[in-house]
Each structure stands twice: as C-alpha cells, then as structure tokens.
Amino acid sequence: MDKEKIRIAIYVRKCTYSNFSIEQYEEIVRCKKDASVKYADRKIEYIEYVDIHYPEMNRGRLKGINKLVDDIKGDSIDVIYTYSVHELVNNAIELKAFLDLILKKGIDFISLDENPIDTHNTVFPIMRVCVNTIANMESKCEEQKRYNLNTKNSKIVQKGTNRRRALL
C-alpha cells in the first residue's frame, strides 16, 4: 500500500552578512524531524525556501518568500513549516494576511519556536483573533501616520472655538 504524498514547505530566513549558516541548516533539520514524526503515515516531499536577508536589503527582493507565496497560490503546498514566525513576516498585518491566505487554501502551518502557531493546536483560533486585533490596530496607526504626513503642510485656521484644517 502506497502512502499518501504530502508536500511540506520549509522556510528559513536569516538577517546576516554571511551566507547560508549552520543555524539555518539546523532549523531545516528541526523542521524535517518534527514533520517526519507528525506526518509519519504519509510520504513526504520537502521543498526548502531559504532567504539570506541583509539589513539594508529591501524585503521585496527576497526570492524565497516570493516563491513560497507563489507556490501557496498555485496550490502546490500542503503544509508550511518555519522555525519562527518573525522570519516569515515583519508585523501583525503581514501575519494576518499570510494566515488568511493559507487558511483560505487549506494549508497547515507550524512554527516550531511559537507553539500556539500551529493550525492543529486548540489555541490557534484564539491566537488568530489576537493577531487580527493587533493587525487592525497597526493598520489604524499606519492610516494615522499617512494622514499626519498628508496634513503636515496644512495650517490650522482658528474660528472662535472651532478648529478646522485648511490645506495650503
């Protein structure tokens, strides 16, 4: 009897000035070890996505994460493993969008460093509500920053006790 095949993506990213490191290799090995136990009844195909991120580098230039997102959208992944969520996303807004995408596609997600971030964990729905709440707060802060930048060159016109903004 053939085992059912499962495609497991492993994503690692390091912010470093050096090339692929022993630490990244160890993270991949830990993800594979956990996956081989969790999915022992299935035939596993591993797909590795690795990014080496230099501090001054634009995140949009990371080939590994871009390829991972393309493969998610192309339905060619069943499970995503990462050692830590902060390697995958930079903030709660990105995490919310990422979780929305993988849940829409029916992809399992496991982060080894943060135990609640596992789509099979009973804490996951609660964690997702927290992420959504924080993402909404971050989004409102970003909107406020944009508003402040747009109105930075405006002047406040005083009329009695009422104030209003008059754009220059």
C-alpha positions as CSV (number, residue, x, y, z in Angstrom):
1,M,0.0,0.0,0.0
2,D,1.4,3.4,-1.0
3,K,1.4,6.2,1.5
4,E,-0.4,9.3,0.5
5,K,2.0,12.1,-0.6
6,I,2.3,15.4,1.3
7,R,4.2,18.4,0.2
8,I,5.9,20.2,3.0
9,A,7.4,23.7,2.6
10,I,10.2,24.7,5.0
11,Y,11.0,28.4,5.1
12,V,14.0,29.9,6.8
13,R,15.4,33.4,6.7
14,K,18.3,35.0,8.5
15,C,19.3,38.6,8.7
16,T,23.0,38.3,8.3
17,Y,26.1,39.5,6.4
18,S,27.2,35.9,5.9
19,N,26.0,33.2,3.5
20,F,23.8,30.2,4.4
21,S,24.7,29.4,8.0
22,I,24.8,26.3,10.3
23,E,22.0,27.8,12.2
24,Q,19.7,27.9,9.1
25,Y,20.7,24.3,8.3
26,E,19.8,23.3,11.9
27,E,16.4,25.0,11.6
28,I,15.7,23.0,8.4
29,V,16.8,19.8,10.1
30,R,14.5,20.5,13.2
31,C,11.5,21.2,10.9
32,K,12.1,18.0,8.9
33,K,12.4,16.0,12.2
34,D,9.2,17.4,13.5
35,A,7.4,16.8,10.2
36,S,8.6,13.2,9.9
37,V,7.1,12.5,13.3
38,K,3.9,14.4,12.8
39,Y,3.3,13.0,9.3
40,A,4.9,9.6,9.7
41,D,2.0,7.9,8.0
42,R,2.5,9.9,4.8
43,K,5.2,10.1,2.0
44,I,6.8,13.5,2.5
45,E,8.2,15.7,-0.2
46,Y,10.2,18.6,1.3
47,I,10.5,21.9,-0.5
48,E,13.0,24.3,1.0
49,Y,12.8,28.1,0.7
50,V,15.8,30.0,2.0
51,D,16.4,33.7,2.2
52,I,19.5,35.5,3.4
53,H,18.4,39.0,4.3
54,Y,21.0,41.7,4.6
55,P,19.8,44.5,7.0
56,E,19.8,47.2,4.3
57,M,18.1,44.9,1.7
58,N,14.5,45.6,0.5
59,R,12.2,42.7,1.7
60,G,10.6,42.6,-1.7
61,R,13.8,41.3,-3.2
62,L,13.6,38.1,-1.1
63,K,13.3,35.3,-3.6
64,G,12.4,32.5,-1.1
65,I,9.3,34.2,0.4
66,N,8.1,35.3,-3.0
67,K,8.4,31.8,-4.4
68,L,6.7,30.4,-1.3
69,V,3.7,32.7,-1.8
70,D,3.5,31.8,-5.5
71,D,3.5,28.1,-4.6
72,I,0.8,28.7,-2.0
73,K,-1.4,30.5,-4.5
74,G,-0.6,27.7,-7.1
75,D,-1.8,25.0,-4.6
76,S,1.5,23.1,-4.7
77,I,2.0,23.0,-0.9
78,D,0.1,21.1,1.8
79,V,2.0,22.2,5.0
80,I,4.3,25.1,5.8
81,Y,7.0,24.8,8.5
82,T,9.1,27.6,9.8
83,Y,11.3,27.8,12.8
84,S,10.0,31.2,13.8
85,V,7.2,33.5,12.5
86,H,9.4,36.6,12.7
87,E,11.5,35.0,9.9
88,L,8.4,34.8,7.7
89,V,6.7,38.1,8.3
90,N,7.7,41.5,9.7
91,N,4.5,42.6,11.5
92,A,1.0,41.6,12.6
93,I,-0.6,43.0,9.3
94,E,1.6,40.7,7.2
95,L,0.9,37.7,9.6
96,K,-2.8,38.3,9.3
97,A,-2.7,38.4,5.5
98,F,-0.5,35.3,5.5
99,L,-2.7,33.3,7.8
100,D,-5.8,34.4,5.8
101,L,-4.2,33.1,2.6
102,I,-3.1,29.7,4.0
103,L,-6.4,29.1,5.7
104,K,-8.2,30.0,2.5
105,K,-6.1,27.5,0.7
106,G,-6.4,24.8,3.4
107,I,-2.7,24.7,4.2
108,D,-1.5,23.6,7.6
109,F,1.1,25.9,9.3
110,I,3.5,25.1,12.0
111,S,6.0,27.4,13.7
112,L,8.4,25.4,15.9
113,D,9.5,28.3,18.1
114,E,6.0,29.6,18.9
115,N,3.9,26.6,20.0
116,P,0.4,28.3,19.6
117,I,1.1,28.9,16.0
118,D,0.0,25.5,14.7
119,T,-3.2,25.2,12.8
120,H,-3.9,21.9,14.6
121,N,-3.4,23.4,18.1
122,T,-6.6,24.2,20.0
123,V,-5.1,27.6,21.0
124,F,-4.7,28.6,17.3
125,P,-8.2,30.2,16.9
126,I,-7.6,32.3,20.0
127,M,-4.1,33.3,18.7
128,R,-5.6,34.2,15.3
129,V,-8.1,36.6,17.0
130,C,-5.3,38.3,18.9
131,V,-3.3,38.6,15.6
132,N,-6.3,40.1,13.9
133,T,-6.8,42.6,16.7
134,I,-3.2,43.7,16.7
135,A,-3.1,43.9,12.9
136,N,-6.2,46.1,12.9
137,M,-4.5,48.4,15.5
138,E,-1.3,48.5,13.4
139,S,-3.4,49.3,10.3
140,K,-5.1,52.2,12.1
141,C,-1.7,53.5,13.3
142,E,-0.4,53.4,9.7
143,E,-3.5,55.2,8.4
144,Q,-3.0,57.9,11.1
145,K,0.7,58.2,10.1
146,R,-0.3,58.7,6.4
147,Y,-3.0,61.2,7.4
148,N,-0.4,63.1,9.5
149,L,2.0,63.2,6.6
150,N,-0.7,64.4,4.2
151,T,-1.8,67.1,6.6
152,K,1.7,68.1,7.7
153,N,1.8,71.0,5.4
154,S,-1.6,72.3,6.3
155,K,-2.3,75.1,8.7
156,I,-4.9,75.2,11.4
157,V,-7.3,78.0,11.0
158,Q,-8.9,79.2,14.2
159,K,-12.5,80.4,14.1
160,G,-13.8,81.0,17.6
161,T,-13.6,77.7,19.4
162,N,-13.9,75.7,16.3
163,R,-10.7,74.5,14.5
164,R,-10.5,73.3,11.0
165,R,-7.7,72.3,8.7
166,A,-7.3,74.4,5.6
167,L,-4.9,72.7,3.1
168,L,-2.4,75.0,1.5
